Amino acid sequence: MPDSLPLLAALVALLVGLIAGKAWERYKLHGGRWLDRRKLRQTPHYMLGLNFLGEGQVDRAIDELSRAASDGTDALELQMILGNLHRQKGQVGKAVSIHQALLQRQDLSRAEHAYLLLCLGLDYRGGGFVDRAREAFEDVLRLDPANRHALVNLAKLHEEQRQWTEALAARTTLGALRDADTVSDRQIEAFLHNEIGRAQAARGLDGPAARAFADAIERDARTAPAYLNLGDVRARAGDMPGAIDAWERLIAVVPERAHLAFDRLDDAYARAGAADRFRALCERLISEHPENWRARLALARHLRRRGLPGPSVELLFDALAQHPHGLALHQAIWQILAEADTDPALVRRYVTASRDAVFYLDPHVCVRCRYRSTELLWLCPQCHEWNTFVEERIAQGRDSSEAELAPPANPPPSSS
């Protein structure tokens, strides 16, 4: 019997340890008192709050969760949810106050600390406190270098501040954390290379700018503005053949954006003494893409300048069948008619008024947030996503109030 006492003592110690572990799992020590974690799940206000949150009733969710907190249930996750909901409602001050108070707790795990810093960074970003938001996201990355949410938000901050090099560094780090190189990663990084090149070109650094545009194309061959900008840099340097090559590559790789290079190529071909090349280019595009109304418009303008109004107006009428609400087409037709002495004063007045009115400009819309612009933008100023603008079209045979959006050539990049 005495020999069995050590074994019995060991079993009792093991049992006590298991009981203590279960007790610690069930209760959490904070502020010198024990909290029953089951109380959170048993609070009706907490359950109601989650239900309202699931139904999208944010105000009622905040009300119920606040009542749960006032019942003495100060569980960390409840306070986190409340802070995030206040930020969602635009109550940034309350959100910051809650998350800052939670960061003072001494019982936070490393993961909880990082998440709270992330929430605080989102609060600051929502309130427009850019420097504080950046510091918070950087603090998250010091605790958790692989935190993708912090990297995404840090990249977005840099993009909003037009800090393209820093944004590219964050995006590159984010891409390295993924198992595979995604289309979205390549596309966003390519646009950032393009913006770096634009900034360098604006400072007169055409050499580094050209390399940045080439890097953008290498990263994602469908980065349309990089071809345009690369050609512009080469043209300024006197390398017109190189400029033409860049613009022609845009048309070959991204034919739906070919119209962006039309004016450049028309002028470049004329300077090179090969104006017929532009006509051949447009005719080839029309043959390959019969719906391409912009190629018809560009060719019609080209022919009108060369004294061929008859073929020009026929092209414009063909283009109208493809794009009946294209005011640029109507303007071109009226211009030809005016030159033919068809009530010139009235027609010129119409051309001038419609050209200067925003209403008559071809509308573009972001497929992510529906932001509208009269020009094609690469970075949406509202949702800050890349390459999400498409031309708004009115489908034939439908009521004029129904707008149809043509899908983008590539799916818009994800924000993650």
C-alpha positions as CSV (number, residue, x, y, z in Angstrom):
1,M,0.0,0.0,0.0
2,P,2.8,2.6,0.8
3,D,4.4,1.8,-2.5
4,S,1.2,2.9,-4.3
5,L,1.1,6.3,-2.7
6,P,3.4,8.0,-5.2
7,L,1.3,6.7,-8.1
8,L,-1.9,7.8,-6.4
9,A,-0.4,11.3,-5.8
10,A,0.6,11.5,-9.5
11,L,-3.0,10.6,-10.6
12,V,-4.5,13.2,-8.2
13,A,-2.1,15.8,-9.5
14,L,-3.0,15.0,-13.1
15,L,-6.7,15.2,-12.3
16,V,-6.3,18.6,-10.6
17,G,-4.4,19.8,-13.6
18,L,-7.2,18.7,-16.0
19,I,-9.8,20.4,-13.8
20,A,-7.7,23.6,-13.7
21,G,-7.3,23.6,-17.5
22,K,-11.0,23.2,-18.0
23,A,-11.7,26.0,-15.5
24,W,-9.3,28.3,-17.3
25,E,-10.9,27.4,-20.6
26,R,-14.3,28.2,-19.1
27,Y,-13.3,31.3,-17.3
28,K,-11.0,34.2,-18.1
29,L,-9.3,36.3,-15.6
30,H,-9.4,40.0,-16.2
31,G,-9.3,43.1,-14.0
32,G,-9.0,41.0,-10.9
33,R,-12.2,39.0,-11.4
34,W,-13.4,35.9,-13.1
35,L,-15.7,36.1,-16.1
36,D,-17.9,33.3,-17.2
37,R,-17.3,33.0,-21.0
38,R,-20.5,31.1,-21.3
39,K,-22.3,34.2,-20.2
40,L,-21.6,35.8,-23.5
41,R,-23.5,33.0,-25.4
42,Q,-26.3,33.0,-22.8
43,T,-26.9,36.8,-23.1
44,P,-30.1,37.3,-25.2
45,H,-28.9,40.7,-26.3
46,Y,-25.7,39.1,-27.7
47,M,-27.7,36.6,-29.7
48,L,-30.2,39.2,-30.9
49,G,-27.3,41.4,-32.0
50,L,-25.7,38.7,-34.1
51,N,-29.1,38.0,-35.7
52,F,-29.6,41.7,-36.6
53,L,-26.0,41.8,-37.9
54,G,-26.7,38.8,-40.1
55,E,-29.8,40.6,-41.5
56,G,-27.8,43.8,-42.2
57,Q,-29.6,45.8,-39.5
58,V,-26.4,47.5,-38.2
59,D,-28.1,50.0,-36.0
60,R,-30.2,47.4,-34.1
61,A,-27.1,45.1,-33.9
62,I,-25.1,47.9,-32.2
63,D,-28.0,48.6,-29.8
64,E,-28.3,44.9,-28.7
65,L,-24.6,44.3,-28.5
66,S,-24.1,47.4,-26.5
67,R,-26.8,46.1,-24.0
68,A,-24.9,42.8,-23.8
69,A,-21.7,44.7,-23.0
70,S,-23.6,46.8,-20.4
71,D,-24.6,43.5,-18.7
72,G,-21.0,43.1,-17.6
73,T,-20.1,40.8,-20.5
74,D,-16.9,42.5,-21.6
75,A,-15.6,39.6,-23.7
76,L,-12.9,40.7,-26.2
77,E,-14.7,39.5,-29.3
78,L,-17.9,41.4,-28.3
79,Q,-16.0,44.7,-27.9
80,M,-14.1,44.1,-31.2
81,I,-17.4,43.6,-33.0
82,L,-18.9,46.8,-31.5
83,G,-15.8,48.8,-32.5
84,N,-16.0,47.6,-36.1
85,L,-19.7,48.3,-36.3
86,H,-19.2,51.8,-35.1
87,R,-16.6,52.3,-37.8
88,Q,-19.0,50.9,-40.4
89,K,-21.5,53.5,-39.4
90,G,-19.0,56.3,-39.7
91,Q,-18.6,56.7,-36.0
92,V,-14.8,56.6,-36.2
93,G,-14.2,58.3,-32.8
94,K,-16.2,55.6,-31.0
95,A,-14.4,52.8,-32.9
96,V,-11.0,54.3,-32.1
97,S,-11.9,54.7,-28.5
98,I,-13.0,51.0,-28.2
99,H,-10.1,49.5,-30.0
100,Q,-7.5,51.7,-28.1
101,A,-9.0,50.6,-24.8
102,L,-8.8,47.0,-25.8
103,L,-5.2,47.4,-26.7
104,Q,-4.5,48.3,-23.0
105,R,-5.5,44.8,-21.8
106,Q,-2.7,42.8,-20.4
107,D,-4.1,39.4,-21.4
108,L,-4.0,39.7,-25.2
109,S,-2.4,37.0,-27.3
110,R,0.0,38.0,-30.1
111,A,-2.8,37.3,-32.7
112,E,-5.3,39.4,-30.7
113,H,-2.9,42.2,-30.4
114,A,-2.2,42.2,-34.2
115,Y,-5.9,42.0,-35.0
116,L,-6.8,45.0,-32.7
117,L,-4.0,47.0,-34.4
118,L,-5.5,46.1,-37.7
119,C,-8.9,47.3,-36.6
120,L,-7.4,50.5,-35.3
121,G,-5.7,51.0,-38.6
122,L,-9.0,50.6,-40.4
123,D,-10.5,53.1,-38.0
124,Y,-7.9,55.7,-38.8
125,R,-8.1,55.1,-42.5
126,G,-11.9,55.5,-42.4
127,G,-11.4,58.8,-40.5
128,G,-8.8,60.1,-43.0
129,F,-5.9,59.9,-40.5
130,V,-3.4,58.6,-43.1
131,D,-0.2,58.7,-41.0
132,R,-1.8,57.0,-38.0
133,A,-3.4,54.3,-40.2
134,R,0.0,53.6,-41.9
135,E,1.7,53.3,-38.5
136,A,-1.0,50.9,-37.2
137,F,-0.7,48.6,-40.3
138,E,3.1,48.7,-40.0
139,D,2.8,47.7,-36.3
140,V,0.6,44.8,-37.4
141,L,3.3,43.6,-39.8
142,R,5.9,43.8,-37.1
143,L,3.8,41.4,-35.0
144,D,2.7,39.3,-38.0
145,P,4.8,39.8,-41.2
146,A,2.4,37.5,-43.1
147,N,-0.7,39.5,-42.3
148,R,-2.3,39.9,-45.8
149,H,-5.1,42.2,-44.6
150,A,-2.5,44.7,-43.3
151,L,-0.5,44.5,-46.5
152,V,-3.5,45.1,-48.7
153,N,-4.6,48.1,-46.6
154,L,-1.1,49.5,-46.5
155,A,-0.8,49.2,-50.3
156,K,-4.2,50.9,-50.7
157,L,-3.0,53.8,-48.4
158,H,0.1,54.2,-50.5
159,E,-1.9,54.1,-53.7
160,E,-4.4,56.7,-52.5
161,Q,-1.4,59.0,-51.6
162,R,0.2,58.2,-55.0
163,Q,3.2,56.7,-53.3
164,W,3.7,54.2,-56.1
165,T,7.0,52.7,-55.1
166,E,5.9,52.0,-51.6
167,A,2.6,50.5,-52.9
168,L,4.5,48.2,-55.3
169,A,6.7,47.0,-52.4
170,A,3.6,46.1,-50.3
171,R,1.9,44.4,-53.3
172,T,5.1,42.4,-54.1
173,T,5.3,41.2,-50.5
174,L,1.7,40.3,-50.6
175,G,2.1,38.3,-53.9
176,A,5.1,36.4,-52.4
177,L,2.8,35.2,-49.6
178,R,0.5,33.5,-52.1
179,D,1.0,29.9,-53.2
180,A,0.8,30.9,-56.9
181,D,1.3,34.1,-58.9
182,T,-2.2,35.3,-59.6
183,V,-3.6,37.3,-62.5
184,S,-4.8,39.9,-60.1
185,D,-1.3,40.3,-58.6
186,R,0.4,40.6,-61.9
187,Q,-2.2,43.2,-63.2
188,I,-2.0,45.4,-60.1
189,E,1.8,45.3,-60.0
190,A,1.9,46.1,-63.7
191,F,-0.3,49.2,-63.2
192,L,2.0,50.3,-60.3
193,H,5.1,50.0,-62.5
194,N,3.2,52.1,-65.1
195,E,2.4,54.8,-62.5
196,I,6.1,54.8,-61.3
197,G,7.1,55.4,-65.0
198,R,4.6,58.2,-65.3
199,A,5.9,60.0,-62.2
200,Q,9.5,59.6,-63.6
201,A,8.5,60.9,-67.0
202,A,6.8,63.9,-65.4
203,R,10.2,64.7,-63.8
204,G,12.0,64.4,-67.1
205,L,13.5,61.0,-66.3
206,D,12.6,59.4,-69.6
207,G,15.2,56.6,-69.4
208,P,14.0,55.2,-66.0
209,A,10.4,55.9,-67.1
210,A,10.8,53.8,-70.3
211,R,12.2,50.9,-68.2
212,A,9.3,51.2,-65.8
213,F,6.8,51.0,-68.7
214,A,8.7,48.0,-70.1
215,D,8.5,46.3,-66.6
216,A,4.8,46.9,-66.5
217,I,4.4,45.2,-69.9
218,E,6.6,42.3,-68.9
219,R,4.6,41.9,-65.7
220,D,1.3,41.9,-67.5
221,A,1.2,42.2,-71.3
222,R,-2.4,43.6,-71.2
223,T,-1.4,46.8,-69.4
224,A,-2.7,49.2,-72.1
225,P,-1.5,52.5,-70.7
226,A,2.1,51.2,-70.5
227,Y,2.2,50.9,-74.3
228,L,0.9,54.4,-74.7
229,N,3.3,55.9,-72.3
230,L,6.3,53.9,-73.6
231,G,5.5,55.2,-77.1
232,D,5.2,58.7,-75.9
233,V,8.6,58.5,-74.2
234,R,10.2,57.1,-77.3
235,A,8.6,59.8,-79.5
236,R,10.0,62.5,-77.3
237,A,13.4,61.0,-77.6
238,G,13.1,61.1,-81.4
239,D,12.6,57.3,-81.8
240,M,9.5,57.4,-83.9
241,P,9.8,53.8,-85.2
242,G,10.1,52.7,-81.6
243,A,7.0,54.7,-80.7
244,I,5.0,53.3,-83.5
245,D,6.1,49.8,-82.5
246,A,4.8,50.3,-78.9
247,W,1.5,51.7,-80.1
248,E,1.0,48.9,-82.7
249,R,1.8,46.3,-80.0
250,L,-1.0,47.8,-77.9
251,I,-3.5,47.2,-80.7
252,A,-2.2,43.6,-81.3
253,V,-2.3,42.6,-77.6
254,V,-5.3,44.6,-76.3
255,P,-7.4,45.3,-79.4
256,E,-10.4,46.5,-77.4
257,R,-8.3,49.4,-76.3
258,A,-6.9,50.1,-79.8
259,H,-8.7,53.5,-80.0
260,L,-6.4,54.9,-77.4
261,A,-3.5,54.8,-79.9
262,F,-5.4,55.9,-83.1
263,D,-4.6,59.6,-82.9
264,R,-1.0,58.9,-82.1
265,L,-0.6,56.4,-84.9
266,D,-2.4,58.6,-87.5
267,D,0.0,61.5,-86.7
268,A,3.1,59.2,-86.6
269,Y,2.3,57.5,-89.9
270,A,1.8,60.9,-91.5
271,R,5.1,62.2,-90.2
272,A,6.8,59.1,-91.6
273,G,5.3,59.6,-95.0
274,A,3.2,56.5,-94.8
275,A,-0.4,57.8,-94.2
276,D,-1.9,54.8,-96.0
277,R,-0.7,52.5,-93.1
278,F,-3.4,54.0,-90.9
279,R,-6.1,53.3,-93.4
280,A,-4.9,49.7,-93.7
281,L,-4.7,49.4,-89.9
282,C,-8.3,50.6,-89.4
283,E,-9.7,48.4,-92.2
284,R,-8.0,45.4,-90.7
285,L,-9.5,46.1,-87.3
286,I,-13.0,46.6,-88.8
287,S,-12.7,43.3,-90.6
288,E,-11.5,41.4,-87.5
289,H,-13.9,43.2,-85.1
290,P,-17.1,44.3,-87.0
291,E,-18.5,45.8,-83.8
292,N,-15.5,48.2,-83.5
293,W,-17.2,51.6,-84.1
294,R,-14.2,53.5,-82.9
295,A,-12.1,52.2,-85.8
296,R,-14.7,53.3,-88.2
297,L,-14.8,56.8,-86.6
298,A,-11.0,57.1,-86.7
299,L,-10.9,56.0,-90.3
300,A,-13.8,58.4,-91.2
301,R,-11.9,61.3,-89.7
302,H,-8.8,60.3,-91.5
303,L,-10.6,60.1,-94.8
304,R,-12.3,63.5,-94.3
305,R,-9.0,65.2,-93.7
306,R,-7.8,63.7,-97.0
307,G,-10.8,65.2,-98.8
308,L,-12.9,62.1,-99.0
309,P,-16.2,63.0,-97.4
310,G,-18.3,60.4,-99.2
311,P,-16.5,57.3,-97.9
312,S,-16.2,59.0,-94.5
313,V,-19.9,59.6,-94.0
314,E,-20.7,56.0,-95.1
315,L,-18.3,54.7,-92.4
316,L,-20.0,56.9,-89.8
317,F,-23.4,55.6,-90.7
318,D,-22.1,52.0,-90.4
319,A,-20.7,52.9,-87.0
320,L,-24.0,54.4,-85.9
321,A,-25.6,50.9,-86.4
322,Q,-23.1,49.6,-83.9
323,H,-23.2,52.4,-81.4
324,P,-26.4,54.5,-81.9
325,H,-25.9,56.8,-78.9
326,G,-22.3,57.7,-79.7
327,L,-22.4,61.4,-79.8
328,A,-18.9,61.5,-81.2
329,L,-20.3,59.9,-84.3
330,H,-23.1,62.4,-84.6
331,Q,-20.7,65.2,-84.3
332,A,-18.5,63.8,-87.0
333,I,-21.5,63.5,-89.3
334,W,-22.7,67.0,-88.7
335,Q,-19.2,68.3,-89.4
336,I,-19.2,66.6,-92.8
337,L,-22.6,68.0,-93.5
338,A,-21.5,71.5,-92.4
339,E,-18.6,71.3,-94.8
340,A,-21.1,70.4,-97.5
341,D,-22.9,73.7,-96.9
342,T,-26.0,72.0,-95.3
343,D,-27.3,74.9,-93.1
344,P,-23.7,75.5,-91.8
345,A,-24.6,78.0,-89.1
346,L,-27.1,75.8,-87.4
347,V,-24.9,72.7,-87.7
348,R,-21.8,74.5,-86.4
349,R,-23.7,75.7,-83.4
350,Y,-24.8,72.1,-82.6
351,V,-21.3,70.7,-83.0
352,T,-19.8,73.4,-80.6
353,A,-22.5,72.9,-78.0
354,S,-22.4,69.1,-78.0
355,R,-18.6,69.0,-78.0
356,D,-18.4,71.2,-74.9
357,A,-21.3,69.6,-72.9
358,V,-20.4,66.9,-70.4
359,F,-23.7,65.2,-71.2
360,Y,-22.6,64.3,-74.7
361,L,-19.2,62.8,-73.7
362,D,-19.1,59.0,-73.9
363,P,-19.7,57.8,-70.3
364,H,-17.5,55.2,-68.5
365,V,-18.5,53.4,-65.3
366,C,-16.7,51.4,-62.7
367,V,-18.1,47.9,-62.6
368,R,-17.2,47.6,-58.9
369,C,-18.7,50.8,-57.3
370,R,-20.6,52.3,-60.3
371,Y,-18.5,55.5,-60.2
372,R,-19.1,57.4,-63.5
373,S,-16.5,59.3,-65.4
374,T,-16.4,61.0,-68.8
375,E,-12.9,59.6,-69.4
376,L,-11.4,56.1,-69.2
377,L,-9.6,55.9,-65.8
378,W,-7.3,53.1,-64.8
379,L,-7.6,53.6,-61.0
380,C,-11.0,54.2,-59.7
381,P,-11.0,57.4,-57.5
382,Q,-13.9,56.0,-55.4
383,C,-13.2,52.3,-54.7
384,H,-9.5,52.5,-55.6
385,E,-9.6,49.3,-57.7
386,W,-7.6,48.9,-60.9
387,N,-8.8,48.5,-64.5
388,T,-12.5,48.4,-63.6
389,F,-13.9,51.0,-66.0
390,V,-16.0,50.0,-69.0
391,E,-17.8,52.0,-71.6
392,E,-21.5,52.3,-70.8
393,R,-23.6,51.2,-73.7
394,I,-27.2,51.3,-74.6
395,A,-28.2,48.0,-76.2
396,Q,-30.1,48.0,-79.5
397,G,-33.8,47.2,-79.3
398,R,-34.2,48.1,-75.7
399,D,-35.8,51.0,-73.9
400,S,-33.4,53.9,-73.8
401,S,-33.4,53.9,-70.0
402,E,-31.8,50.5,-69.8
403,A,-28.0,50.8,-69.8
404,E,-25.9,47.8,-70.7
405,L,-22.3,47.4,-69.5
406,A,-19.9,45.5,-71.7
407,P,-17.9,43.1,-69.5
408,P,-14.2,44.1,-69.1
409,A,-11.6,42.1,-71.0
410,N,-10.2,40.8,-67.7
411,P,-12.1,40.4,-64.5
412,P,-11.5,43.3,-62.2
413,P,-8.8,42.7,-59.6
414,S,-9.7,41.6,-56.2
415,S,-9.0,43.8,-53.2
416,S,-7.4,41.1,-51.4
